[in-house]
Amino acid sequence: MLTSLQNPLVKQLRKLQQAKERQRQHQFLLEGTHLIQEALAVGYPLQTVCHTEEWQARYPDLWQQATQQAGRVESVSPAVLAAIATTVHPDGVVAVASQGQRSLPVPIRPKLGLLVDTLQDPGNLGTLIRTGVAAGAEGIWLSPKSVDPHHPKVLRASAGQWFRLPLTVVPDWRSTIADWQAQGIQIVATCPTASLPYWQADLRPPTLILLGNEGAGLSADLVARADRQVKIPHFGPVESLNVAIVAALMLYEVQRQRQSWVGDGN
């Protein structure tokens, strides 16, 4: 059992709490039983799994699966696990995985997806991922200045769906949007100043939904590049909606319109 915070492995894993170290080591943390289950279920390679003896006793089958699929499995003291984890009350297991191990291909010509510009809150991104999977999105594309997609809170907020949706960072929005438009994919920007309610837009063709920053929204440049702009009407004194709520409304409206029983989509 590892009991020292000065152990080289423990020191390495604690560094992964920082974004710059995740980028430098090209690794990230998976915290909690549910995320470990989801990673093992889809065959995402785990380099190291650290667990307490109590966790092993509670989840013997999952522990056995981890010993078979992970590169290294270590029993650690509760104090060591608490030092590795970013949560206040970790449930007894933390794993480390390499970035870039996703087997999910990013669709070249998606029929439905989210373009997210400068999103800052990891909880919002995690919720977007979870919502995207539930609503049938084929991928999420992020601008370079968005939150780190390997942030521990992103993975937790996704409720394990992080492993089931293609997620990539787009270096150049302008050329990427132009390429999609050349393929007949419409770009729909959510904008509070738009005149068209989102349910009146024709979302049946291949569509990518453009979402902006939590505080500033979309830049004028990105709004101008969209094929159409839609708004989410507010019927009360609310300044704005959470970006994940906007995504859910838009994605499910797309699916509503695309069902055979919808008729003209109105």
LOMAR-211976 format. One record per residue (C-alpha): x, y, z. Coordinates in steps of 0.2 Angstrom, whole numbers, padded with zeros to 4 digits, always signed. Example, Ala and Ser with C-alpha at 12.3 -4.5 7.8 and 13.67 -1.06 7.14 Angstrom:
2
+0062-0022+0039+0068-0005+0036
% end
This chain:
266
+0000+0000+0000+0006+0017-0004+0005+0028+0011+0018+0042+0008+0013+0059-0001+0032+0059-0006+0030+0044-0017+0035+0048-0035+0019+0041-0042+0008+0051-0029+0018+0067-0033+0015+0064-0052-0003+0061-0050-0006+0076-0039+0002+0087-0052-0012+0082-0064-0024+0093-0054-0016+0108-0064-0021+0111-0082-0003+0115-0087+0003+0098-0080-0011+0088-0089-0005+0096-0105+0013+0093-0102+0011+0075-0096-0003+0072-0109-0013+0063-0096-0028+0067-0085-0037+0061-0070-0053+0050-0068-0061+0052-0051-0074+0041-0044-0082+0024-0047-0094+0029-0060-0081+0036-0072-0070+0021-0069-0085+0010-0074-0088+0020-0089-0070+0020-0095-0068+0001-0093-0085-0002-0101-0079+0007-0117-0062+0000-0116-0053+0017-0113-0035+0013-0108-0031+0017-0090-0013+0018-0086-0015+0018-0067-0029+0015-0055-0027+0020-0036-0039+0014-0024-0042+0011-0005-0044-0006+0003-0062-0001+0007-0066+0003-0011-0059-0014-0016-0070-0023-0004-0085-0014-0010-0082-0016-0028-0073-0033-0030-0079-0036-0048-0074-0019-0054-0057-0020-0045-0054-0037-0054-0059-0029-0071-0047-0015-0067-0033-0027-0063-0036-0035-0080-0037-0019-0091-0027-0006-0082-0008-0005-0084-0005-0003-0065-0017-0005-0050-0011+0002-0033-0019+0001-0016-0016+0018-0007-0021+0025+0010-0036+0036+0012-0025+0051+0015-0015+0048-0001-0031+0046-0011-0038+0062-0004-0022+0071-0009-0023+0064-0027-0042+0068-0029-0049+0085-0033-0066+0082-0025-0069+0085-0006-0075+0068-0002-0068+0055-0015-0076+0039-0015-0061+0028-0015-0054+0027-0032-0044+0038-0044-0037+0033-0061-0025+0041-0074-0027+0040-0092-0018+0046-0108-0026+0060-0118-0029+0056-0136-0035+0038-0134-0052+0040-0140-0058+0028-0153-0073+0039-0158-0070+0046-0175-0075+0065-0177-0088+0065-0191-0082+0074-0207-0099+0079-0212-0110+0079-0196-0129+0080-0197-0130+0087-0179-0117+0095-0168-0112+0109-0156-0099+0122-0160-0094+0130-0143-0084+0147-0143-0073+0151-0127-0084+0141-0115-0076+0144-0098-0085+0133-0085-0080+0115-0084-0097+0110-0077-0106+0118-0092-0095+0108-0104-0098+0092-0095-0117+0095-0095-0116+0099-0114-0108+0083-0117-0121+0073-0107-0135+0083-0116-0127+0080-0133-0126+0061-0130-0144+0061-0124-0151+0072-0139-0141+0063-0153-0127+0075-0156-0113+0068-0166-0099+0079-0159-0094+0094-0150-0081+0106-0157-0072+0119-0146-0063+0135-0149-0045+0135-0143-0048+0147-0129-0062+0136-0121-0060+0126-0105-0048+0111-0104-0059+0096-0110-0049+0085-0098-0053+0095-0083-0059+0083-0069-0075+0093-0067-0079+0091-0085-0078+0072-0084-0088+0072-0068-0102+0083-0075-0103+0073-0090-0109+0058-0079-0097+0047-0089-0103+0052-0106-0087+0060-0110-0081+0043-0117-0096+0042-0129-0096+0058-0139-0082+0065-0151-0074+0081-0143-0061+0091-0152-0053+0108-0152-0054+0118-0168-0039+0129-0171-0047+0140-0185-0065+0143-0183-0066+0153-0199-0060+0140-0211-0068+0126-0202-0085+0135-0203-0082+0139-0222-0078+0121-0225-0094+0114-0217-0105+0127-0226-0097+0122-0243-0103+0104-0239-0121+0110-0236-0121+0110-0217-0130+0125-0210-0122+0135-0195-0136+0141-0183-0130+0154-0171-0140+0157-0155-0141+0176-0152-0153+0186-0140-0154+0200-0153-0161+0188-0167-0179+0190-0173-0182+0172-0177-0188+0161-0162-0178+0144-0163-0193+0134-0166-0197+0143-0182-0180+0139-0190-0179+0125-0202-0167+0113-0193-0170+0097-0203-0155+0099-0214-0138+0095-0207-0135+0108-0194-0121+0114-0182-0127+0125-0167-0115+0139-0163-0115+0143-0144-0105+0157-0136-0096+0161-0119-0106+0161-0103-0104+0180-0100-0101+0188-0117-0110+0176-0129-0104+0175-0147-0093+0187-0155-0100+0198-0169-0088+0189-0181-0095+0172-0178-0113+0178-0178-0110+0186-0195-0103+0169-0201-0118+0159-0197-0131+0155-0210-0145+0160-0198-0148+0167-0181-0161+0162-0169-0166+0167-0151-0173+0158-0136-0187+0169-0131-0188+0175-0113-0205+0177-0105-0199+0184-0088-0186+0196-0082-0171+0184-0085-0156+0191-0093-0149+0174-0101-0151+0156-0100-0137+0143-0095-0128+0138-0111-0132+0120-0107-0150+0124-0106-0149+0133-0123-0140+0118-0131-0154+0106-0124-0168+0116-0131-0159+0118-0148-0154+0099-0150-0171+0093-0145-0180+0105-0157-0169+0098-0171-0174+0080-0166-0192+0085-0165-0192+0093-0182-0183+0078-0190-0196+0065-0184-0208+0059-0197-0224+0064-0187-0219+0083-0186-0225+0088-0203-0219+0106-0207-0209+0108-0191-0219+0122-0184
% end
